[in-house]
Amino acid sequence: MKLVRIFFEKRDRARYISHLDITRCLSRAFARTDIPVWYTEGFNPRIYMTFALPLSLGYESGCESFDIKLTDDSFPVEEIPVRLNPVLPEGIRALRAGEPVCKAEAITQADYAIRIPDEQPEKLAEQFRAFLDQPQITVVKKTKKAERELDLKPLMQLRSLSCRDGWMEAELRLAAGIHLNVSPALVLEAFAACSGRTMDYVRVERLAILTESGADFT
Amino acid sequence: MIPEKIDRLLLRTQKPARYCGGEPGSVIKEKDQVDLRIAFCFPDLYEVGMSHLGMKILYGLLNNEEGTWCERVFAPDVDFQQLMEENGVKLYGLESFDPLDQFDMVDFTLQYEMCYTTILNMLRLGGVPVRTADRGNGWEYPLVIGGGPCACNPEPIADFFDLFVLGEGEEVVLELNALYRSCRREGVDRREFLRRAAQLGGVYVPSFYQVSYEEDGRVKEVTPLEGAPAVVKKRIIRDMDKVYYPDSFVVPFVDIVHDRAMTEVLRGCIRGCRFCQAGYIYRPLREKNPDLISEQAHTLCRSTGYNEVSLTSLSTSDHSGLEQLMEGMLSWTDGERVNISLPSLRVDNFSPKLLEMVQKVRKSGLTFAPEAGSQRLRDAINKNVTEDEVMNTCRMAFEGGYTAVKLYFMMGLPTETMEDITAIITLAQKAVDLYYSLPTRQKGKAVNVTVSVACFVPKPFTPFQFEPQDSLESFKEKQRHLVHSVTSRKIRVNYHDAITSRLEAVLARGDRRLCQVVEEVWRQGGNLEGWETHFDAARWQQAMDKFGLDMDFYACRRRDYEEKMPWDHLDYGITKEFLARENQKAHESVAIPNCRERCAGCGANKLVGGVCF
């Protein structure tokens, strides 16, 4: 049995596939190939599949990953993207496969590009900067169990801010992982409340998933 | 790629993956490579429509034809519809995102009566005038075509459709395509196309039939115009082993109602249950070769990645080669981790061997449909099942480790009395008692018998087409009586409000005068009415009142055998004399043997050259 990590991208209309649906979609894709993937034991066997950091509905990403197990150790892992890609839906593409290096727990931060269309993006950028410059950015984070107040300020970092062709683009590094995860939605919600704008249409792309040292999750 | 106008809206909707297309198995063609574009519409939400086998078959068949591009269209949920309207987005095909009004043909499958208002809603959202008369004589708008079970009496929606296809579609849709192409090449107008289409067998052009009424509202005469045939005969596929079957399905991203591969085992039914429209309009029985079924199932599972395949038909256990089929299936399903699901099993031929094979793959609840509580009533409706058979099947199920059984019944059946209602609970109680009498039962595990009781709706082309439906008051009284009769906490009773069934009864046997009612209900907001939350009975009552029509006339009136029915000019192979004969037998509580045992002379044998078996 061999543990394999597969990196994939989720773009364009594939961003409308929810995390739950992605799992099912990938399972079916494997079933359409002859990759010797391991199924769980038990009454309803399913493909063992764990995701490092689930991606929210509507977000694009070029750095997603999940782990599977192979029943045949001699199966060449570089074959996985080759065989998987022809049966994956448009927008999802396996990029590479290999032995996992990091544990999922090692993830502490992630980079996102947030793109907002606006007739005057420069003005919006100004507002966004003012929003970030607040001494404290308090939001209410809802979990399944409870709601709690959270100061976003120490949990995010602006990496770049630019404007072009009617879009404002901000690149943010946010706390991520199983311990404390800040979703771009939380930031956008706070920005909407602060600026009084409605955020009907925003494009979010996850650019990188990082460990403590700032290195890519591999 | 999704057009930005639509893309901007999707994240504001629930489950946007229903509106973005791109599912594995969906077919994309180059627009300049096709000369005929068809929008196949299912007038309900994505989750329901995507579960429908007929759509999958025709989608595959049409896209298999060079030059034809068939796309899928479903009704948007309320939230998305609102966004579409606010932002000027027309209802579109999921493959190209082009609006309905840009297609050559807009096909609707008519699965149940309560979807009629949704059809109008979808047409309007797609930019297509809802009335045929408003679509002109040119080619500005697509042809609006209907098919499916409700096409056997399409009169309540006749004003909205250019044509209906009667019976099985695999051959006639391709004939229609060919005719359409030649007509467009020739440059003929819409009316001339319809004139020629009416000459194809199985094509009903409602605007070519003039209906007159008696003073009391009954149909007086139906006069064909423009050389259309006096009687339109349904189409049928003679050889199920040669008919097209898709080797791939569109596999949805979101969870849908029936999310699995499906193979068709047989068409038609030998049983002749007198309440069941499907049992008559799909006659006669035609089986598919067991090896072919297994092979098609295997191909589908490989191409879709589904880990469940269902063997579908009206009565799968009536396939004469079922055990061979199951053995063939199990030879590959086990190794490939595929579950077989077997809907529509009958209680009288559920053999231990079969149960064992089903158990190999899945253990969930078992569902049986005795339909009526007493033997007398089961005989009257020709449900040839005895109490012993029901009990034997329950015994097999319990001994096989099942602790939950679902029993389906109907109320309001012709000749029914309160004793028959009591008998439903008596039967359920016997199943409970049986469980506790078995030494093999699992200790400490309680049994659960769920009794689901639907309100009977008399349908065209059945022996009960002449029958009145129970009044609402009668249904209510019977439901009260049913609940009061329950003798054990192990029995759970489910039933629905009878008002929906009453409207189904109105529409099922309705005439053309109901078109204005359907339109009015839609104009007053009627949409997605198959969902209880969207259904409003008052709206229907008001619309009926507005046009001086009476629900009781349609739902609760007994028809003479001689009365001219609104659908009498449509021929499904079954003679009216046969239906009248069967109706009489029902009133004598006499059952008849199934088609395999003895031919009852329904007339459907003529559809397949004279001999069914």
HADDOCK unambig.tbl for C-alpha pairs under 7 A between the chains (distance, minus, plus):
assign (segid A and resid 13 and name CA) (segid B and resid 2 and name CA) 6.97 0.50 0.50
assign (segid A and resid 13 and name CA) (segid B and resid 20 and name CA) 6.53 0.50 0.50
assign (segid A and resid 16 and name CA) (segid B and resid 16 and name CA) 5.93 0.50 0.50
assign (segid A and resid 16 and name CA) (segid B and resid 17 and name CA) 5.25 0.50 0.50
assign (segid A and resid 17 and name CA) (segid B and resid 17 and name CA) 5.68 0.50 0.50
assign (segid A and resid 17 and name CA) (segid B and resid 253 and name CA) 6.51 0.50 0.50
assign (segid A and resid 21 and name CA) (segid B and resid 253 and name CA) 5.64 0.50 0.50
assign (segid A and resid 21 and name CA) (segid B and resid 254 and name CA) 5.95 0.50 0.50
assign (segid A and resid 25 and name CA) (segid B and resid 253 and name CA) 6.37 0.50 0.50
assign (segid A and resid 28 and name CA) (segid B and resid 304 and name CA) 6.91 0.50 0.50
assign (segid A and resid 28 and name CA) (segid B and resid 305 and name CA) 4.26 0.50 0.50
assign (segid A and resid 28 and name CA) (segid B and resid 306 and name CA) 6.18 0.50 0.50
assign (segid A and resid 29 and name CA) (segid B and resid 305 and name CA) 6.16 0.50 0.50
assign (segid A and resid 31 and name CA) (segid B and resid 305 and name CA) 4.64 0.50 0.50
assign (segid A and resid 32 and name CA) (segid B and resid 302 and name CA) 5.52 0.50 0.50
assign (segid A and resid 32 and name CA) (segid B and resid 303 and name CA) 5.89 0.50 0.50
assign (segid A and resid 32 and name CA) (segid B and resid 304 and name CA) 6.53 0.50 0.50
assign (segid A and resid 32 and name CA) (segid B and resid 305 and name CA) 4.93 0.50 0.50
assign (segid A and resid 58 and name CA) (segid B and resid 11 and name CA) 6.48 0.50 0.50
assign (segid A and resid 89 and name CA) (segid B and resid 22 and name CA) 6.59 0.50 0.50
assign (segid A and resid 89 and name CA) (segid B and resid 23 and name CA) 6.17 0.50 0.50
assign (segid A and resid 89 and name CA) (segid B and resid 24 and name CA) 5.33 0.50 0.50
assign (segid A and resid 90 and name CA) (segid B and resid 22 and name CA) 6.21 0.50 0.50
assign (segid A and resid 201 and name CA) (segid B and resid 8 and name CA) 5.68 0.50 0.50
